[in-house]
């Protein structure tokens, strides 16, 4: 059968690519570049995983001559690997060592500190896929960590391997890959504890298939679990001591360096605006002011040493990216004067998410650091002070 042009189905473009697809060239390059020892089932060496996440800095890596062409067509002979996670390299190294030692890895911290992104990057580098993911909620059941059933086959054939529906965790066990569990502490404690035997015994029992070869599934070398938790969030369920012992906890802190945070906000916001079909047109001075406001409110203290009343909501880098992206989209599609004029309204939308009293705290910030900077002669902060009425 011959298809005409109007019958050909073109797959739609995707808004966001998974890390293993977005960085496929880097992953292929690093697999060929570092031929050192790898833990069983790993796609890259531990050193290459760290380089993938943290970048190669100013160094351009070069494939050995005898390995050029081994990574497949299109893989460059030289490549500078870009940093994808802004944080301590030592943190990433500890995460990689944890996974290589077949321990569960739990990334904890405030919302918006890139825990999920780090989890995705690690999974993509270690096993080539970040797709084996469970999103934890209050409605998550044990089936999400263990298995379910195709009920049509179950009724027709009874319990069998073909009727079994593997969870992402069970799929990772069979294939020797990394399973990701987002917001594990939002799951009920009895659901969380389904992981205890999986992480300790490295096998999962299927009682319905007792007496068959499929009654137990043993984990293939390379299997590991990365979980994330916003321990400050509402709706958190305390983990049992037994489950905690099976995880190495690593805290992902907010970005310490203001310049690094501003660079990240600019890069991520630019990507969002470009996906929206426009060019990013927000001035660096506006971005600097935006990041300064977020850092002051997050820490409770300005760079000048002035005390700031912290809002109850989390003033995360992720929220700063969204505000910067909103400013960029507005500047591109709804231009109406200075984009700085839009900043107070977007900030108000961020701080009012949780506690109504945060509105007053933002006004207090305007009456404190914003006013003082305006009085010191800064034109940018003077304009922001003049926009105080936009916060009412």
HELIX and SHEET records of a PDB file:
HELIX    1   1 UNK A    5  UNK A    7  5                                   3    
HELIX    2   2 UNK A   19  UNK A   22  1                                   4    
HELIX    3   3 UNK A   24  UNK A   33  1                                  10    
HELIX    4   4 UNK A   46  UNK A   54  1                                   9    
HELIX    5   5 UNK A   65  UNK A   67  5                                   3    
HELIX    6   6 UNK A   89  UNK A  100  1                                  12    
HELIX    7   7 UNK A  115  UNK A  127  1                                  13    
HELIX    8   8 UNK A  142  UNK A  144  5                                   3    
HELIX    9   9 UNK A  151  UNK A  157  1                                   7    
HELIX   10  10 UNK A  168  UNK A  175  1                                   8    
HELIX   11  11 UNK A  184  UNK A  186  5                                   3    
HELIX   12  12 UNK A  189  UNK A  192  1                                   4    
HELIX   13  13 UNK A  194  UNK A  201  1                                   8    
HELIX   14  14 UNK A  207  UNK A  209  5                                   3    
HELIX   15  15 UNK A  241  UNK A  244  1                                   4    
HELIX   16  16 UNK A  258  UNK A  275  1                                  18    
HELIX   17  17 UNK A  284  UNK A  299  1                                  16    
HELIX   18  18 UNK A  317  UNK A  333  1                                  17    
HELIX   19  19 UNK A  339  UNK A  342  5                                   4    
HELIX   20  20 UNK A  343  UNK A  351  1                                   9    
HELIX   21  21 UNK A  358  UNK A  365  1                                   8    
HELIX   22  22 UNK A  366  UNK A  370  3                                   5    
HELIX   23  23 UNK A  371  UNK A  375  1                                   5    
HELIX   24  24 UNK A  379  UNK A  386  1                                   8    
HELIX   25  25 UNK A  387  UNK A  391  5                                   5    
SHEET    1   A 2 UNK A  61  UNK A  62  0                                        
SHEET    2   A 2 UNK A  78  UNK A  79 -1                                        
SHEET    1   B 5 UNK A 133  UNK A 135  0                                        
SHEET    2   B 5 UNK A 178  UNK A 182  1                                        
SHEET    3   B 5 UNK A 224  UNK A 229  1                                        
SHEET    4   B 5 UNK A 104  UNK A 108  1                                        
SHEET    5   B 5 UNK A 247  UNK A 251  1                                        
SHEET    1   C 2 UNK A 147  UNK A 149  0                                        
SHEET    2   C 2 UNK A 164  UNK A 166 -1                                        
SHEET    1   D 2 UNK A 203  UNK A 205  0                                        
SHEET    2   D 2 UNK A 216  UNK A 218 -1                                        
END                                                                             
